[in-house]
Amino acid sequence: MAARGELKRRAVHASGVGFPALYLLELAHWVTLGYVLVAASVVAAGLEAVRLGVGLDWTIYETLTREYERNNVAGYALYTFSMTGVALLFDPVVAVPGMLMLAIGDPVSGLLGSNEAGRAKRAGVLVTMFAVCFSLAAAVLVGHVALPTALAAAAVGGAGATVADGFTPVIRGYVVDDNLTIPPVACLGIQVVLWASGG
């Protein structure tokens, strides 16, 4: 039953690829996607306020939240906030790779092996996470910036996402969820390389 719940969580996680896909498939302008994400964040914030404040006891929460999320903001909301944040702060060429790393890289990594809060994932899982994230970022960056810069930015962004995914710190008893950290860490790494290259 626990394994089935984990698969459901990963499937829901991967469905978030629909957000950047709207832009990549030219179904929505970047600004429009930003509005969609802001609306999704408002809805998520409202649901979490009710769940944590009043005690919204829907069955779906039992299935899609982990034990440590029961009294904290749930991963789906952090996921939405994180995607929204990078969409508002970065250009598409930087933000989309970070969003894809969260939507695709993180569930792939999670299926290969989870880590307890405060402990790192296995080396093989980290290598796979990096490979997936590097490939996703390179696919977006190549064609927009010079090849050496694209590959360097993809490597730095992928490394950032891998660290955020592979090492889950606990600060004063609060688990810092990778749904919140993967996109901004990855995007910041990509942006720094582009700035350094003059891109």
VENKA-V769131 format. One line per field, one symbol per residue. ss: DSSP state (A for helix, B for strand, O for the rest). phi: phi as a letter, one per 20 degrees, with the letter a starting at -180 (. if undefined). psi: psi as a letter, one per 30 degrees, with the letter a starting at -180 (. if undefined). A space follows every 50 residues. Layout:
# VENKA-V769131
ss = ???
phi = ???
psi = ???
This chain:
# VENKA-V769131
ss = OAAAAAAAAAAAAAAOAAAAAAAAOOOOOAAAAAAAAAAAAAAAAAAAAA AAAOOOOOAAAAAAOOAAAOOOOOAAAAAAAAAAAAAAAOOAAAAAAAAA AAAAAAAAAAAAOOOOOOOBOOAAAAAAAAAAAAAAAAAAABOOBOAAAA AAAAAAAAAAAAAAAABOOBBOOBBOOAAAAAAAAAAAAAAAAAAAOOO
phi = .fffffffffffgffffgfffgffelebfgffffffffffffffffffff geednfdeggffeddegfefdcgfgfffgfffffgffeecfgfeffgfff fffdffffffffrecfgnceffgfffffgffffgfffffeffodcggfff fffffffffffffffecdfddlndfefffeegffffffffffffffene
psi = eeeeeeeeeeeeefffffdfeeeeghfkleeeeeeeeeeeeeeeeeeeee eeefhjikeeeeegkleffeglkleeeeeeeeeeeeeffllefeeeeeee eeeeeeeeeeefklkkkflllleeeeeeeeeeeeeeeeeeekfflkeeee eeeeeeeeeeeeeeefjjljjhfkkjkffefeeeeeeeeeeeeeeefg.
